[in-house]
Amino acid sequence: MTPYERFIKTNTKENLWIYILIILKRGPHYAWDMYSVIEKEFGFKPGSITPYRVLYRLEEQNYVESEKINRKRIYKITALGEKELEKAKDFYLQIAKQING
């Protein structure tokens, strides 16, 4: 694996929480549609159960919250999740600034 390929992997599949929070910042979503939204909007395929696991952990840590509507669980980002997403954005902007010199 080249350094670039490793960079892509660690910044997509291995950090799925960022993409999930971006999606939820745009509006509430069901867990089952995360896989297809991530593939469509960000161009990579997460593992089939990985979005569920990530959502569970994010909810456990209060970055997202959920409620059951018609026997289906819908997820929303919390204020804490928005702050965490903002930190990630600042981190990436800092890296881009350093790369650009």
C-alpha positions in Angstrom: 0.0 0.0 0.0 1.4 3.4 -1.0 1.5 6.3 1.5 -1.3 8.0 -0.4 -3.5 4.8 -0.3 -2.9 4.5 3.4 -3.8 8.2 3.8 -7.1 7.7 2.0 -8.0 4.6 4.0 -7.3 6.2 7.3 -9.2 9.3 6.3 -12.3 7.4 5.0 -13.1 3.9 6.3 -11.1 4.2 9.5 -12.7 7.6 10.4 -16.3 7.0 9.4 -17.6 9.1 12.3 -16.6 12.3 10.5 -18.8 11.4 7.4 -21.7 10.2 9.6 -21.6 13.5 11.5 -21.5 15.5 8.3 -24.5 13.7 7.0 -26.4 14.2 10.3 -25.5 17.9 10.4 -27.5 18.2 7.1 -30.5 16.5 8.8 -31.8 13.4 10.5 -31.2 9.9 9.0 -31.9 6.3 9.6 -28.9 4.0 10.2 -29.9 1.7 7.3 -29.4 4.5 4.7 -26.0 5.6 5.9 -24.1 3.1 3.8 -25.7 4.3 0.5 -25.4 8.0 1.4 -21.7 7.6 2.2 -21.1 5.8 -1.0 -23.0 8.3 -3.1 -21.8 11.5 -1.5 -18.2 10.6 -0.5 -17.3 7.9 -3.0 -16.3 5.0 -0.8 -18.1 1.9 0.7 -18.0 1.4 4.4 -18.4 -2.1 5.8 -22.0 -3.2 5.8 -22.4 -3.1 9.6 -19.8 -0.4 10.3 -22.2 2.6 10.2 -24.4 0.9 12.8 -21.5 0.3 15.1 -20.2 3.9 14.7 -23.7 5.3 15.3 -24.0 3.2 18.4 -20.7 4.5 19.8 -21.5 8.1 18.8 -24.8 7.9 20.6 -23.1 6.3 23.6 -20.7 9.3 23.8 -23.5 11.8 23.2 -22.4 13.0 19.8 -25.7 11.9 18.3 -29.1 11.1 19.7 -31.9 8.9 18.3 -35.6 8.4 18.7 -37.9 5.7 17.5 -40.4 6.7 14.9 -42.8 4.1 13.6 -40.5 1.3 14.9 -37.5 2.8 13.1 -34.6 4.6 14.8 -33.7 8.0 13.4 -30.4 9.7 14.3 -29.6 13.4 14.8 -26.4 15.2 15.6 -26.1 16.8 19.0 -24.4 20.1 19.9 -21.5 18.1 21.2 -21.3 16.2 17.9 -21.3 19.6 16.0 -18.4 20.7 18.2 -16.5 17.5 17.5 -17.1 17.9 13.7 -15.8 21.5 13.9 -12.6 20.3 15.6 -12.1 17.8 12.8 -12.6 20.5 10.2 -10.1 22.8 11.9 -7.6 19.9 12.0 -8.0 19.2 8.3 -7.7 23.0 7.5 -4.5 23.2 9.5 -3.0 20.2 7.6 -4.0 21.7 4.3 -2.4 25.0 5.3 0.8 23.2 6.2 0.8 21.2 2.9 0.3 24.4 1.0 3.2 26.0 2.8 
